[in-house]
Amino acid sequence: MIIIHAMDDVGYLPRLLSPLVKRALKTSPVVVVSGARQTGKSTLVRRLGPDMTYETLDDVETLERAEREPDALLRSPTPLVLDEVQRSPDLLLAVKRAVDTRRRAGRFVLTGSANLLLMKRVSETLAGRAVYASLWPLTRREQLGRPEAGMWSQLFAAPEKDWRDLLLADHGLREDWRALARRGGYPTPAHELDSAEAQRQWFAGYTRTYLERDLRDLSAVASLPDFRRLMRAACLRIGNLVNTTELGRDIGLPQPTVHRHLSLLEISYQLVRVPAYAVNRTKRIIKTPKLYWSDTGLALFLAGESEPRGAHLENLVLSDLVAWRGSEVETPEILYWRTSTGEEVDFVVEWRGWLLPVEVKSTKRPRLADCKSVAIFRQEYGKQALPGLVLHDGSDTTWLADGILATPWWRVI
């Protein structure tokens, strides 16, 4: 057992999610912070304060207590943090009993390296008793010491005429997006390791831990080499439509196995599936989800790619959007739009009754043709659509067409 007191902030990067978790502790008896391993969950909850008791199920003795004497483990005079709780799902029944016996705000903080909302048994056990928060890898602004995601909230709040000035007023640090893609957002390789070799070694160790331990906690996987090949194939298809039949054919696995493995990757916060915008305005809309990875650095390592592609810049924008979504109480929807005739918008953000179309281009000089699909989308959805964004790798922020603003990616995320 560890009693958490005030901690030294040297080297600590404040997190975007912290205010949401602190607010939830004031109203809910259970707060669940989930996310991939090594995103900083333990570090975040250790700084919540006031004094809290900390237990981790990564500790063999604590895990044994959780399985044999769960009610005794939960007896604590101070708020109790239970780390890596997915390792003992039965412990959640004891948490439910404790909350139902004495309901008090901020009593338990649970962390897990799996998406507990997608684990049916867990979500049903804590129904009505917990607030859920997802911690994603560091955003670019968090890496710069600013506990923020990109300019998404500000753009939704500002009138169209102010968008250009709003983005120009935010003096975002320009950098090479390829370097950002290579290091990703896991705190250790992004913030603590300077050399590419050290980062590759960290990703290799992370992958081994994930395959050899985390997966076994979630489900029985018959062949780890097959699963590793599926991860590689998925990382090579970033930004593409999810086609489980094609994936299975390429790596020699049956479609049901591919489907199950992709679900495991999603549950464990490795894979991100982006659904299609599905308002029934036309029957031509493609409804298959698109595939992305939660961290571009890990995706490049798993795919064996040394040079990021344009799809990785797209993935960086998606990663920032996902982190922003997780910090908002009124949750935005992140989607994409594609028709059978070939028009496509990389991302459509639906929030508070508005639609924000976002196109991502790795070119330094976007042209009028680059915003064609955004213009068609805005025409299709009329007054519900906000001005479109074309994020590029150049330096100019300018209105590329009526209602379509082209701006460098680093001014937004």
C-alpha positions as CSV (number, residue, x, y, z in Angstrom):
1,M,0.0,0.0,0.0
2,I,1.3,3.5,-0.9
3,I,-0.1,6.7,0.6
4,I,0.1,9.4,-2.1
5,H,1.2,12.9,-0.9
6,A,2.3,16.0,-2.8
7,M,4.8,15.0,-5.5
8,D,7.7,16.7,-7.1
9,D,6.7,18.3,-10.4
10,V,10.1,18.3,-12.0
11,G,9.8,16.7,-15.5
12,Y,6.0,16.3,-15.2
13,L,3.9,17.3,-18.1
14,P,0.4,18.5,-17.1
15,R,-2.3,16.6,-18.8
16,L,-5.4,17.8,-20.7
17,L,-7.6,15.2,-18.9
18,S,-6.8,16.2,-15.3
19,P,-9.5,18.9,-14.9
20,L,-12.2,16.5,-16.1
21,V,-11.1,13.8,-13.7
22,K,-10.9,16.2,-10.7
23,R,-14.5,17.4,-11.5
24,A,-15.7,13.9,-11.7
25,L,-14.2,13.1,-8.3
26,K,-16.5,15.7,-6.7
27,T,-19.7,14.1,-7.9
28,S,-19.2,10.4,-8.6
29,P,-18.2,7.6,-6.2
30,V,-16.1,5.9,-8.9
31,V,-13.9,7.4,-11.6
32,V,-12.4,5.1,-14.2
33,V,-9.3,6.3,-16.1
34,S,-8.5,3.9,-18.9
35,G,-6.0,4.0,-21.7
36,A,-3.1,2.2,-23.3
37,R,-0.2,1.1,-21.1
38,Q,2.4,3.8,-20.6
39,T,0.2,6.8,-21.5
40,G,0.6,8.2,-18.0
41,K,-2.5,7.0,-16.1
42,S,-0.6,6.2,-12.9
43,T,1.3,9.5,-13.0
44,L,-2.0,11.4,-13.5
45,V,-3.9,9.8,-10.6
46,R,-1.0,10.2,-8.2
47,R,-1.3,13.9,-8.6
48,L,-5.1,14.2,-8.1
49,G,-4.9,14.9,-4.3
50,P,-5.8,15.1,-1.5
51,D,-4.0,12.1,0.1
52,M,-5.0,8.9,-1.5
53,T,-4.2,5.2,-1.0
54,Y,-2.6,3.6,-4.1
55,E,-2.7,-0.1,-4.9
56,T,-1.6,-1.7,-8.2
57,L,-2.7,-5.0,-9.5
58,D,0.6,-5.3,-11.3
59,D,1.9,-6.3,-7.9
60,V,1.5,-10.0,-7.4
61,E,0.5,-9.8,-3.7
62,T,-2.1,-7.1,-4.4
63,L,-3.6,-9.1,-7.3
64,E,-3.9,-12.2,-5.0
65,R,-5.7,-10.1,-2.4
66,A,-8.0,-8.7,-5.1
67,E,-9.0,-12.3,-6.1
68,R,-9.2,-13.8,-2.6
69,E,-10.2,-10.9,-0.3
70,P,-11.6,-8.2,-2.5
71,D,-13.8,-6.6,0.2
72,A,-10.8,-6.3,2.6
73,L,-8.7,-4.7,-0.1
74,L,-11.3,-2.0,-0.6
75,R,-11.3,-0.9,3.1
76,S,-9.5,2.4,3.2
77,P,-9.8,5.5,5.3
78,T,-8.8,7.6,2.3
79,P,-9.9,7.6,-1.4
80,L,-8.5,4.5,-3.0
81,V,-6.7,4.2,-6.3
82,L,-6.7,0.8,-7.9
83,D,-4.3,0.6,-10.8
84,E,-4.6,-1.9,-13.7
85,V,-8.0,-3.1,-12.5
86,Q,-8.7,-5.0,-15.7
87,R,-6.4,-7.7,-14.3
88,S,-9.1,-8.8,-11.9
89,P,-12.6,-8.1,-13.3
90,D,-14.2,-9.8,-10.2
91,L,-12.9,-6.9,-8.1
92,L,-15.5,-4.7,-9.8
93,L,-18.2,-6.6,-8.0
94,A,-16.7,-5.7,-4.7
95,V,-16.4,-2.1,-5.7
96,K,-20.1,-2.2,-6.6
97,R,-21.0,-3.7,-3.2
98,A,-18.9,-1.0,-1.4
99,V,-20.5,1.8,-3.3
100,D,-24.0,0.5,-2.8
101,T,-23.3,0.1,0.9
102,R,-21.9,3.6,1.3
103,R,-22.2,6.0,-1.6
104,R,-19.6,8.9,-1.3
105,A,-18.1,11.0,-4.1
106,G,-14.5,10.4,-4.9
107,R,-14.3,7.1,-3.1
108,F,-12.5,5.0,-5.8
109,V,-10.3,5.8,-8.8
110,L,-9.8,2.8,-11.1
111,T,-7.3,2.7,-13.9
112,G,-6.9,0.1,-16.6
113,S,-5.0,-0.6,-19.8
114,A,-8.2,-1.7,-21.5
115,N,-11.3,0.1,-22.6
116,L,-13.6,-0.9,-19.7
117,L,-16.6,0.5,-21.5
118,L,-16.1,-2.1,-24.2
119,M,-15.8,-4.9,-21.7
120,K,-19.5,-5.7,-21.3
121,R,-19.2,-7.3,-17.9
122,V,-17.4,-4.4,-16.3
123,S,-19.6,-1.6,-17.8
124,E,-22.7,-3.4,-16.6
125,T,-21.3,-3.9,-13.1
126,L,-20.5,-0.2,-12.6
127,A,-23.6,1.2,-14.5
128,G,-24.8,4.3,-12.8
129,R,-21.9,4.3,-10.4
130,A,-18.9,5.5,-12.4
131,V,-17.7,8.3,-14.6
132,Y,-15.3,7.2,-17.4
133,A,-12.3,9.1,-18.8
134,S,-9.9,8.0,-21.4
135,L,-6.2,9.0,-21.4
136,W,-4.6,9.0,-24.8
137,P,-0.9,9.5,-25.7
138,L,0.4,13.1,-25.2
139,T,-0.9,15.7,-27.6
140,R,1.6,17.9,-29.3
141,R,0.7,20.7,-27.0
142,E,1.0,18.5,-23.9
143,Q,4.5,17.7,-25.1
144,L,5.2,21.4,-25.2
145,G,4.1,21.8,-21.6
146,R,0.6,23.0,-22.4
147,P,-2.2,20.8,-21.1
148,E,-4.3,21.3,-24.2
149,A,-5.5,19.7,-27.4
150,G,-5.7,21.6,-30.6
151,M,-7.9,24.7,-31.4
152,W,-11.1,22.7,-32.0
153,S,-13.2,24.2,-29.2
154,Q,-12.1,27.7,-30.1
155,L,-13.0,27.2,-33.8
156,F,-16.5,25.9,-32.9
157,A,-17.0,28.9,-30.6
158,A,-15.7,31.7,-33.0
159,P,-17.6,33.2,-36.0
160,E,-16.2,32.4,-39.4
161,K,-14.9,35.9,-40.0
162,D,-12.5,35.5,-36.9
163,W,-11.1,32.1,-37.8
164,R,-8.0,33.3,-39.6
165,D,-7.1,35.9,-36.9
166,L,-7.7,33.3,-34.2
167,L,-5.3,30.8,-35.7
168,L,-2.7,33.5,-36.5
169,A,-2.9,34.8,-32.9
170,D,-2.0,31.4,-31.5
171,H,1.8,31.3,-31.9
172,G,2.1,27.5,-32.2
173,L,5.6,26.2,-32.5
174,R,6.3,25.1,-36.1
175,E,8.0,21.7,-36.5
176,D,8.5,18.9,-38.9
177,W,5.4,16.7,-38.6
178,R,7.6,13.7,-39.6
179,A,9.6,14.0,-36.5
180,L,6.4,14.2,-34.4
181,A,5.1,11.1,-36.1
182,R,8.3,9.2,-35.4
183,R,8.3,9.9,-31.7
184,G,4.6,9.6,-31.2
185,G,2.9,10.6,-27.9
186,Y,3.8,8.0,-25.3
187,P,5.5,10.0,-22.6
188,T,8.8,8.1,-22.4
189,P,9.8,8.1,-26.1
190,A,8.2,11.5,-26.8
191,H,9.5,13.3,-23.8
192,E,12.5,11.4,-22.3
193,L,14.3,9.7,-25.1
194,D,16.3,11.8,-27.6
195,S,17.8,9.2,-30.0
196,A,15.9,7.3,-32.6
197,E,17.6,4.1,-31.5
198,A,16.5,4.5,-27.9
199,Q,13.0,5.2,-29.1
200,R,13.0,2.0,-31.3
201,Q,14.2,0.0,-28.3
202,W,11.4,1.3,-26.2
203,F,8.8,0.5,-28.8
204,A,10.2,-3.0,-29.1
205,G,10.0,-3.6,-25.3
206,Y,6.5,-2.1,-25.3
207,T,5.3,-4.5,-28.0
208,R,6.7,-7.5,-26.2
209,T,4.9,-6.5,-23.0
210,Y,1.7,-5.9,-24.8
211,L,1.8,-9.2,-26.6
212,E,3.1,-11.3,-23.8
213,R,1.1,-9.9,-20.9
214,D,-1.7,-7.4,-21.7
215,L,-3.3,-9.5,-24.4
216,R,-3.3,-12.6,-22.1
217,D,-5.2,-10.5,-19.5
218,L,-7.9,-9.7,-22.1
219,S,-8.3,-12.9,-24.1
220,A,-6.7,-16.1,-25.1
221,V,-4.7,-15.5,-28.4
222,A,-3.8,-18.8,-30.0
223,S,-0.8,-17.5,-32.0
224,L,1.2,-14.4,-31.0
225,P,3.1,-14.4,-34.3
226,D,-0.2,-14.3,-36.2
227,F,-1.4,-11.4,-34.0
228,R,1.9,-9.6,-34.5
229,R,1.5,-10.0,-38.3
230,L,-2.0,-8.6,-38.0
231,M,-0.7,-5.5,-36.2
232,R,1.8,-4.9,-38.9
233,A,-0.8,-5.3,-41.6
234,A,-3.1,-2.9,-39.8
235,C,-0.4,-0.3,-39.4
236,L,0.4,-0.5,-43.1
237,R,-3.3,0.4,-43.8
238,I,-3.6,3.6,-41.7
239,G,-6.3,5.8,-43.1
240,N,-7.9,3.0,-45.2
241,L,-11.3,1.4,-44.9
242,V,-11.4,-1.6,-42.6
243,N,-11.7,-4.7,-44.8
244,T,-11.4,-7.8,-42.5
245,T,-11.7,-10.2,-45.5
246,E,-8.8,-8.6,-47.3
247,L,-6.7,-8.4,-44.2
248,G,-7.3,-12.1,-43.5
249,R,-6.4,-13.0,-47.0
250,D,-3.1,-11.1,-46.9
251,I,-1.9,-12.6,-43.7
252,G,-3.5,-16.0,-43.9
253,L,-6.1,-15.8,-41.1
254,P,-9.8,-16.4,-41.3
255,Q,-12.1,-13.4,-41.3
256,P,-13.7,-14.1,-37.8
257,T,-10.2,-14.3,-36.3
258,V,-9.2,-11.0,-37.9
259,H,-12.4,-9.4,-36.6
260,R,-11.8,-10.6,-33.1
261,H,-8.1,-9.5,-33.1
262,L,-9.0,-6.0,-34.3
263,S,-11.6,-5.8,-31.5
264,L,-8.9,-6.7,-29.0
265,L,-6.6,-4.0,-30.4
266,E,-9.5,-1.5,-30.0
267,I,-10.3,-2.6,-26.5
268,S,-6.7,-2.1,-25.5
269,Y,-6.5,1.4,-27.0
270,Q,-4.1,0.5,-29.8
271,L,-6.5,0.7,-32.8
272,V,-8.9,3.5,-33.5
273,R,-11.8,3.0,-35.9
274,V,-13.4,6.1,-37.3
275,P,-17.0,5.6,-38.4
276,A,-18.6,7.1,-41.4
277,Y,-20.9,10.2,-41.1
278,A,-24.2,8.3,-41.4
279,V,-27.0,10.9,-41.6
280,N,-29.3,9.5,-44.3
281,R,-29.1,12.4,-46.7
282,T,-28.1,10.1,-49.5
283,K,-27.9,6.3,-49.9
284,R,-24.5,6.6,-51.6
285,I,-22.6,7.2,-48.3
286,I,-20.0,4.5,-47.6
287,K,-20.5,3.2,-44.0
288,T,-17.4,1.1,-43.5
289,P,-15.1,2.5,-40.7
290,K,-11.6,3.7,-41.4
291,L,-8.6,2.4,-39.5
292,Y,-6.0,4.4,-37.5
293,W,-3.5,3.8,-34.7
294,S,-3.5,5.5,-31.4
295,D,0.2,6.4,-31.6
296,T,2.1,7.0,-34.8
297,G,5.5,6.2,-33.4
298,L,4.4,2.7,-32.4
299,A,2.6,2.3,-35.7
300,L,5.7,3.1,-37.7
301,F,7.7,0.7,-35.6
302,L,5.2,-2.1,-36.0
303,A,5.0,-1.6,-39.7
304,G,8.8,-1.4,-40.2
305,E,8.5,2.0,-41.8
306,S,11.3,4.5,-41.3
307,E,9.7,7.3,-43.3
308,P,6.2,8.7,-42.4
309,R,3.6,9.0,-45.1
310,G,0.8,11.5,-45.6
311,A,-1.5,9.0,-43.8
312,H,0.6,9.5,-40.7
313,L,0.0,13.3,-40.7
314,E,-3.7,12.4,-41.0
315,N,-3.3,10.1,-38.0
316,L,-1.6,12.9,-36.0
317,V,-4.6,15.1,-36.5
318,L,-6.9,12.2,-35.6
319,S,-4.9,11.5,-32.4
320,D,-5.3,15.2,-31.3
321,L,-9.0,15.0,-32.1
322,V,-9.5,11.9,-30.0
323,A,-7.6,13.4,-27.0
324,W,-9.8,16.5,-27.3
325,R,-12.9,14.4,-27.5
326,G,-12.0,12.6,-24.3
327,S,-11.6,15.9,-22.4
328,E,-15.1,17.2,-23.2
329,V,-18.1,16.4,-21.1
330,E,-20.4,17.0,-24.1
331,T,-18.6,14.5,-26.3
332,P,-17.9,15.4,-29.9
333,E,-18.3,12.7,-32.6
334,I,-15.3,12.2,-34.9
335,L,-16.2,10.7,-38.3
336,Y,-15.3,10.7,-41.9
337,W,-17.3,11.2,-45.1
338,R,-17.0,9.3,-48.3
339,T,-19.4,8.7,-51.2
340,S,-19.4,5.9,-53.8
341,T,-18.5,8.4,-56.4
342,G,-15.2,9.2,-54.8
343,E,-15.8,12.4,-52.8
344,E,-14.1,12.1,-49.4
345,V,-13.5,14.3,-46.4
346,D,-10.9,13.0,-44.0
347,F,-12.7,14.0,-40.8
348,V,-16.1,15.4,-39.9
349,V,-16.4,16.6,-36.3
350,E,-20.0,16.7,-35.1
351,W,-20.5,18.8,-32.0
352,R,-23.3,20.9,-30.5
353,G,-25.3,20.6,-33.7
354,W,-22.5,21.7,-36.0
355,L,-20.4,19.8,-38.5
356,L,-16.7,20.7,-39.0
357,P,-15.2,19.1,-42.2
358,V,-11.4,18.7,-42.0
359,E,-9.1,17.7,-44.9
360,V,-5.4,16.9,-44.3
361,K,-2.8,17.4,-47.0
362,S,1.0,16.8,-46.6
363,T,1.6,19.3,-49.4
364,K,3.1,22.8,-48.6
365,R,1.0,24.5,-51.2
366,P,-2.7,23.4,-51.2
367,R,-4.6,24.0,-54.3
368,L,-8.2,24.6,-55.1
369,A,-8.6,20.9,-56.1
370,D,-7.6,19.9,-52.6
371,C,-10.8,21.4,-51.1
372,K,-13.2,20.0,-53.7
373,S,-14.7,17.4,-51.5
374,V,-15.0,19.8,-48.5
375,A,-16.9,22.2,-50.8
376,I,-19.3,19.4,-51.9
377,F,-19.8,18.3,-48.2
378,R,-20.7,21.9,-47.2
379,Q,-23.1,22.2,-50.1
380,E,-24.7,18.9,-49.1
381,Y,-25.2,19.8,-45.5
382,G,-25.9,23.5,-45.8
383,K,-26.2,25.6,-42.7
384,Q,-25.3,22.8,-40.4
385,A,-21.8,22.8,-41.8
386,L,-19.1,25.1,-40.4
387,P,-16.4,26.5,-42.7
388,G,-14.0,23.7,-43.8
389,L,-10.4,23.3,-42.8
390,V,-7.6,22.2,-45.1
391,L,-4.6,21.4,-42.9
392,H,-1.3,21.4,-44.8
393,D,2.5,21.4,-44.3
394,G,3.1,25.0,-45.5
395,S,3.2,28.3,-43.7
396,D,0.3,30.4,-45.1
397,T,-3.1,30.7,-43.6
398,T,-5.5,31.8,-46.3
399,W,-9.1,31.4,-47.5
400,L,-8.6,28.9,-50.3
401,A,-12.2,29.1,-51.4
402,D,-15.5,30.5,-50.1
403,G,-16.0,29.0,-46.6
404,I,-12.7,26.9,-46.7
405,L,-9.7,28.0,-44.7
406,A,-6.3,26.5,-45.5
407,T,-3.8,26.7,-42.6
408,P,-0.7,24.9,-41.4
409,W,-1.4,21.8,-39.3
410,W,0.8,23.1,-36.5
411,R,-1.4,26.2,-36.0
412,V,-4.4,23.9,-35.2
413,I,-2.9,21.0,-33.2
